[in-house]
Amino acid sequence: MRSAERTRTAFAGDPPAQAERGVVSAQHPMAAVVGAEILADGGNVVDAAVATAFASAVADIGRTGIGGYGGHLVYHEAASGQTWLVDFPSYAPRAAHERMFTDSSSGMTGVQAVGVPAVVAGLAAAHTRFGSLAWAQVLAPAIHLAEEGIQSAPSGREPVLAERRRAAAFPETIRVFMDAWDGDRLRQPDLARSLRRLADDPRDLYAGQLADRIVDYLKGEGGLLDHADLAQYQPWVGPATSSRYRDYELHTPGAGSGAGVLIPLLGALNHFDLASLEPLGAERIGLLAAMAGRIWRDRLAHAGYVGDRNAGEDLLQPGYWSTVAEDVRQARAQRAVSSADQGCTNHFSVADVEGNVVACTTTLQRLLGSAVTVPGTGILLNNAMGLFDPRPGHPNSVAPARRAMTNMCPTVVVRDQQAVLSSGASGGRLIPSMLAQAFTLVIDHGFSMDRALRAPRLHHAGDGNLAIEEGLSDAALDDLAAQGYRLGVRPANGTDLGGQAPAIWFDNERHLFGAPDPRRHGAAAAV
């Protein structure tokens, strides 16, 4: 990989990066630069997205990887005005059953926590359908990073090292991701060799030598994943799910993703005049919290896959949004669960000045995934099984070959058939509310996207607890408490209320900008 001389990089806290040709905003600076260099070399936004994703699999350690759960890629094609979805979720092994876990932590660690790793298949499908450069060319920068080593800021490195106790039962994970650091640099030669195999043929992970090594190791340790689970895996490519907020179109994955909350949340908010409310005032924040709490309660009670259908699709219907809006209007302080999640997922956004845009989110699920690394490959495996309800007989219970639900929600926002912004986030259940807050601040209150990202975050999804970052006035906090919320104020620009939400956007003159989330060590690289 060449040096970043052709790129202009904006780090967290810097002014946004303005693009002459294109921009990549990512959670790790090295990944952002890799994607921007692919654009400079003549690649299109999908080429850049695939290169950024593989570079992130090397650099954003423990949050994504080629053994990851999978994810979603949303691509807005400017020439046609069409917005596409490449959907690559994980599935449970065919040998999985609903009584295999005893509690909510059982599916988080170890060989039985592993679902079908879908990241490579999804990226290959996106490149085959929409890419322009050679597949090996877009993987080359990631191979270079793995061989030469990546540098990681403390905010990226220290949470991984803090997982040593959970990973203690897996010596390969300790060797590769704990003990191999040279200061702030980590080299991953085993992963580089695996990536070289994938550069020759991405199916190697599903029906080749890498597949053999994954299955043989897991089976030897008591895991369930087998060759048929890998060989039969196929991503889906088709139109993205579309919804409206005001006079904007939002293009997202479907009900089994975080869009299963974001779409009904914005749909219900369409019934209220947010522009008339103070952007960071108690009335607006209380309304958002009440809506989110109600929708999360309904999702957790009903959503889950039966065959290819998710019962959560009922939450995407306008009639449901109207009901939620009226219920919240009548009884503002709904009681519902609150949680904090530092973000164990990877998101990035890519755009060029012609208006082609990609939003892509991938994950290992939990930080370090299952904590299982396949010996000699550098491949850290997901814990997709932790996304299921461990209780039998529930909508999201474990079942053979069942799709795992997620909260990832890469989103491209379009107006008059032109993309205007793109974002997504890490942060588990906090992702939909993070995005709803940012999008409504932009659309209803005229914030720039980078200003919206700096605004205090909130999360309310359950029992009346409202977690919110510092930055609101004392009067607003007092008013929220008077509405019945139990407040938990978190440090400003910390990671308690989610991870990063890298974004790109066009201003009113169609100038293109990118910015990382201010809360961590990401970057936007422009060419």
Summary of the structure (lengths in Angstrom):
residues: 527
radius of gyration: 21.4
end to end distance: 15.6
largest distance: 62.1
contacts: 2136
relative contact order: 0.20
helix: 38%
strand: 21%
